[in-house]
Amino acid sequence: MPPEKMHPRTLESPWIRSHWLERFGFKDVCFGVLVTADIIWFRSSLFIVFNSSLQDEYSQHYSHIILIPLLCVYLLYLQRRAIFATVEWSPLLGSIVMAVGGAVSLGTEEPASEALESFFPTILSSVMMCWGAFLFCYGTHAFRAASFGLGLMAFMIPLPSNALDAIVGFLQRSSADAVEFLFSSLGTPVVREGFVFTLSNFTIFVAEECSGIRSFLALVITSLVAGYWFLTSWWARVVLIAVVVPLAIIKNAFRIVGLTLLANYVDPTYLTDSALHRTGGIPLFLLSLVVLVGVVWLLRRWECRTASRMVQ
């Protein structure tokens, strides 16, 4: 007699259904629950940080924060096949990372002001909890494959005030030196005293607000993503990031010098209250991106030549 055909419903046993859920859905549900719990737990700090990043009063250095989660999710989505090719539970390591993340914010008092620097411990804790949740649910192989996208979450963390002051101070001094060099190259008579430049009809002060840290951070993030997408060697990625520092300084110096010359020889309002002062940095930032694209192209060609020589 012919073998009895198995009824399709027999394939839907509880074990089969649980195995299907385990393979294709349970890890995702678990990760979603952990991330949701993280967001609920840190909702107050997250709301203030994301809301403040949209306001000029607070977002001078951190306007990029609101875009980081979207960028991370997009990168993880693009690499989903490689990331989730091998997934496994890693409860021990994941729990350790989440425990360390939770310990970071323990005993931390509610920030007395809305200065984003004061939210460093709580946002760091929230980010580490997300990292631990991913490691817990998907394992070390998936975490390693997703390390770049997950690592970008670090840019959500407001820097401590001392670290931020050091970066701003460096950019401020470097911009002032570049401004002096440009004035000298243009033959513009100017007297410099620290961060103060005195021209024939106008005096400017290169303040911290003129350091260009906002565009500097944006260029750093752009260079990291471009290096990850288009370059393969670590040295080429390092070179690309290194180019960002002088590029941001030179861009900022051109903006300061251009506005100062217009204010000194045309109309003082160019530097005090003008659309060029408020939005003039955008064209220069786009020009910086063009330069960055050119550097990526040169580095790719360099990589191809190096690879071909190694093959030969």
C-alpha positions as CSV (number, residue, x, y, z in Angstrom):
1,M,0.0,0.0,0.0
2,P,1.2,3.5,-0.7
3,P,2.5,5.3,2.3
4,E,0.0,7.4,4.0
5,K,0.3,11.1,3.1
6,M,1.0,13.4,6.0
7,H,-1.7,15.9,6.5
8,P,-0.4,19.5,6.2
9,R,-1.7,20.3,9.7
10,T,0.7,17.7,11.2
11,L,3.5,20.0,10.2
12,E,2.1,22.7,12.4
13,S,2.8,21.0,15.7
14,P,3.6,23.2,18.7
15,W,7.3,22.3,18.5
16,I,7.5,23.3,14.8
17,R,5.7,26.6,15.5
18,S,8.0,27.3,18.5
19,H,11.0,26.5,16.4
20,W,9.9,28.8,13.6
21,L,9.3,31.5,16.2
22,E,12.7,30.9,17.7
23,R,14.4,31.1,14.3
24,F,12.6,34.0,12.7
25,G,10.8,36.0,15.3
26,F,11.5,35.5,19.0
27,K,14.9,37.1,19.0
28,D,13.5,40.2,17.3
29,V,10.6,40.4,19.7
30,C,13.0,40.1,22.7
31,F,15.2,42.8,21.3
32,G,12.3,45.1,20.6
33,V,11.1,44.6,24.2
34,L,14.5,45.3,25.7
35,V,15.0,48.5,23.5
36,T,11.4,49.7,24.4
37,A,12.2,49.2,28.1
38,D,15.4,51.2,27.6
39,I,13.5,54.0,25.9
40,I,10.8,54.1,28.6
41,W,13.4,54.0,31.4
42,F,15.4,56.9,30.0
43,R,12.5,58.7,28.3
44,S,12.9,62.0,30.2
45,S,16.6,62.4,29.3
46,L,16.1,61.2,25.7
47,F,13.2,63.6,25.2
48,I,15.2,66.5,26.4
49,V,18.3,65.7,24.4
50,F,16.4,65.0,21.1
51,N,14.1,68.0,21.6
52,S,17.0,70.3,22.5
53,S,19.0,69.2,19.4
54,L,16.3,70.8,17.3
55,Q,16.6,74.2,19.0
56,D,19.4,76.6,18.2
57,E,19.7,77.7,21.8
58,Y,20.9,74.2,22.8
59,S,22.0,72.5,19.6
60,Q,25.0,74.6,18.6
61,H,27.2,71.5,19.0
62,Y,24.6,68.7,18.8
63,S,22.2,69.3,16.0
64,H,23.3,66.0,14.5
65,I,21.9,63.9,17.4
66,I,18.4,63.7,16.0
67,L,19.7,62.1,12.8
68,I,21.9,59.5,14.4
69,P,19.2,56.9,15.2
70,L,17.8,57.1,11.7
71,L,21.3,56.6,10.2
72,C,22.1,53.7,12.5
73,V,18.8,51.9,11.6
74,Y,19.4,52.5,7.9
75,L,22.9,51.1,8.0
76,L,21.7,48.0,9.9
77,Y,18.9,47.6,7.4
78,L,21.3,47.7,4.5
79,Q,23.6,45.2,6.1
80,R,20.8,43.0,7.5
81,R,21.8,39.9,5.5
82,A,25.4,39.9,6.6
83,I,24.5,40.9,10.2
84,F,21.8,38.3,10.7
85,A,23.4,35.5,8.7
86,T,24.6,33.9,12.0
87,V,22.6,34.7,15.1
88,E,22.7,33.1,18.5
89,W,21.8,33.9,22.1
90,S,24.6,35.5,24.1
91,P,22.9,36.2,27.5
92,L,26.0,36.4,29.6
93,L,27.9,39.0,27.6
94,G,24.7,40.9,26.8
95,S,23.8,41.0,30.5
96,I,27.2,42.2,31.4
97,V,27.1,45.1,28.9
98,M,23.6,46.0,30.0
99,A,24.6,45.8,33.7
100,V,27.6,48.1,33.1
101,G,25.4,50.5,31.1
102,G,22.9,50.6,33.9
103,A,25.6,51.1,36.5
104,V,26.9,54.2,34.6
105,S,23.7,56.1,35.4
106,L,23.2,54.8,39.0
107,G,23.5,57.6,41.5
108,T,23.4,60.2,38.8
109,E,21.3,63.2,39.8
110,E,18.8,64.8,37.5
111,P,20.6,67.5,35.5
112,A,20.0,70.9,37.0
113,S,20.1,72.6,33.6
114,E,19.2,71.7,30.0
115,A,22.8,71.9,28.9
116,L,23.2,68.7,26.9
117,E,26.7,68.1,28.4
118,S,25.0,67.2,31.7
119,F,23.2,64.3,30.1
120,F,26.4,62.5,29.3
121,P,26.0,59.6,31.8
122,T,22.3,58.9,31.2
123,I,22.6,58.9,27.4
124,L,25.8,56.8,27.6
125,S,23.9,54.4,29.8
126,S,21.0,54.2,27.3
127,V,23.3,53.5,24.4
128,M,25.1,50.8,26.3
129,M,21.8,49.2,27.2
130,C,21.0,49.0,23.5
131,W,24.3,47.5,22.7
132,G,23.9,44.9,25.4
133,A,20.4,44.1,24.2
134,F,21.6,43.5,20.7
135,L,24.4,41.3,22.0
136,F,22.0,39.4,24.3
137,C,19.6,38.6,21.5
138,Y,21.8,38.1,18.4
139,G,25.2,37.1,19.7
140,T,28.8,38.1,19.1
141,H,29.0,37.3,15.3
142,A,26.0,39.5,14.6
143,F,27.3,42.2,16.9
144,R,30.7,42.2,15.2
145,A,29.0,42.5,11.8
146,A,26.8,45.3,13.0
147,S,29.6,47.1,15.0
148,F,29.8,50.1,12.6
149,G,26.1,50.9,12.7
150,L,25.9,50.3,16.4
151,G,29.1,52.3,17.0
152,L,27.6,55.4,15.4
153,M,25.2,55.5,18.3
154,A,28.1,56.9,20.3
155,F,27.4,60.2,18.5
156,M,24.1,60.4,20.3
157,I,26.0,60.9,23.6
158,P,26.7,64.6,24.5
159,L,30.4,65.0,25.3
160,P,31.4,65.9,28.9
161,S,32.0,69.6,29.3
162,N,35.8,69.2,29.6
163,A,36.1,67.1,26.4
164,L,33.8,69.5,24.5
165,D,35.8,72.6,25.7
166,A,39.0,71.0,24.6
167,I,37.7,70.3,21.1
168,V,36.1,73.7,20.8
169,G,39.2,75.4,22.1
170,F,41.4,73.6,19.5
171,L,39.0,74.5,16.6
172,Q,38.8,78.1,17.9
173,R,42.6,78.5,18.0
174,S,43.1,76.8,14.7
175,S,40.5,78.9,13.0
176,A,42.0,82.1,14.4
177,D,45.4,81.0,13.0
178,A,43.9,80.2,9.6
179,V,42.1,83.5,9.6
180,E,45.4,85.3,10.2
181,F,47.1,83.4,7.4
182,L,44.3,84.2,5.0
183,F,44.3,87.9,5.9
184,S,48.1,87.9,5.4
185,S,47.8,86.1,2.0
186,L,45.2,88.6,0.8
187,G,47.3,91.5,1.9
188,T,44.6,92.8,4.2
189,P,46.0,95.1,7.0
190,V,45.0,93.6,10.3
191,V,46.2,93.6,13.9
192,R,45.7,90.4,15.9
193,E,45.6,90.1,19.7
194,G,44.7,86.6,20.7
195,F,41.2,86.0,19.1
196,V,40.6,89.7,18.3
197,F,41.3,91.0,14.8
198,T,41.3,94.7,14.2
199,L,40.8,95.9,10.6
200,S,40.6,99.5,9.3
201,N,36.8,99.9,10.0
202,F,35.9,96.8,12.0
203,T,37.0,94.6,14.9
204,I,36.0,90.9,15.2
205,F,36.4,88.4,17.9
206,V,36.7,84.7,17.0
207,A,34.5,83.3,19.7
208,E,33.7,79.8,20.6
209,E,30.5,80.1,18.5
210,C,32.8,80.7,15.6
211,S,34.8,77.5,16.1
212,G,32.7,75.6,13.5
213,I,32.3,72.5,15.7
214,R,28.8,71.8,14.3
215,S,30.1,71.4,10.7
216,F,33.2,69.7,12.1
217,L,31.2,66.9,13.7
218,A,29.0,66.6,10.6
219,L,32.1,66.2,8.5
220,V,33.5,63.6,10.9
221,I,30.3,61.5,10.7
222,T,30.2,61.9,7.0
223,S,33.8,60.8,6.6
224,L,33.2,57.7,8.8
225,V,30.2,56.6,6.8
226,A,31.9,57.3,3.4
227,G,35.0,55.4,4.5
228,Y,32.8,52.5,5.6
229,W,30.9,52.4,2.4
230,F,33.5,53.1,-0.2
231,L,36.9,52.2,1.3
232,T,38.2,48.8,2.3
233,S,41.6,49.4,4.0
234,W,42.0,50.8,7.5
235,W,44.7,53.2,6.5
236,A,42.5,54.8,3.8
237,R,39.8,55.3,6.3
238,V,42.2,56.9,8.8
239,V,43.5,59.2,6.1
240,L,40.0,60.3,5.1
241,I,39.1,61.1,8.8
242,A,42.4,63.0,9.1
243,V,41.6,65.1,6.1
244,V,38.4,66.3,7.8
245,V,40.3,68.3,10.5
246,P,42.1,70.8,8.3
247,L,39.2,70.8,5.9
248,A,36.8,71.9,8.6
249,I,39.3,74.6,9.9
250,I,39.9,76.0,6.4
251,K,36.2,76.1,5.6
252,N,35.5,77.9,8.8
253,A,38.3,80.4,8.2
254,F,37.1,81.2,4.7
255,R,33.6,82.0,6.1
256,I,35.0,84.2,8.9
257,V,37.3,86.1,6.5
258,G,34.6,86.5,3.8
259,L,32.1,87.9,6.3
260,T,34.7,90.2,7.9
261,L,35.8,91.7,4.7
262,L,32.2,92.4,3.6
263,A,31.5,94.0,7.0
264,N,34.7,96.1,6.9
265,Y,34.5,97.4,3.3
266,V,30.8,97.1,2.4
267,D,28.3,97.0,5.3
268,P,28.8,96.0,9.0
269,T,25.4,94.2,9.0
270,Y,27.0,91.4,6.9
271,L,28.6,90.2,10.1
272,T,25.9,91.2,12.6
273,D,22.6,90.5,11.0
274,S,22.4,89.1,7.5
275,A,21.2,86.0,5.7
276,L,24.7,85.4,4.6
277,H,25.9,85.3,8.2
278,R,23.1,82.9,9.2
279,T,23.2,80.5,6.2
280,G,26.5,81.3,4.6
281,G,28.1,78.2,6.1
282,I,25.8,75.9,4.1
283,P,27.4,76.5,0.6
284,L,30.9,76.1,2.2
285,F,29.8,72.9,3.9
286,L,28.5,71.5,0.5
287,L,31.8,72.5,-1.1
288,S,33.6,70.6,1.7
289,L,31.5,67.6,0.9
290,V,32.7,67.9,-2.8
291,V,36.3,68.0,-1.6
292,L,35.6,64.9,0.6
293,V,34.2,63.1,-2.4
294,G,37.3,63.9,-4.3
295,V,39.5,62.5,-1.5
296,V,37.4,59.3,-1.4
297,W,37.9,58.9,-5.1
298,L,41.7,59.3,-4.8
299,L,41.9,56.9,-1.9
300,R,39.9,54.3,-3.8
301,R,42.2,54.6,-6.8
302,W,45.1,54.3,-4.4
303,E,43.6,51.1,-2.9
304,C,43.0,49.6,-6.4
305,R,46.6,50.3,-7.4
306,T,48.0,48.8,-4.2
307,A,45.8,45.7,-4.6
308,S,46.9,45.2,-8.2
309,R,50.6,45.4,-7.2
310,M,50.1,42.9,-4.5
311,V,48.4,40.5,-7.0
312,Q,51.3,40.9,-9.4
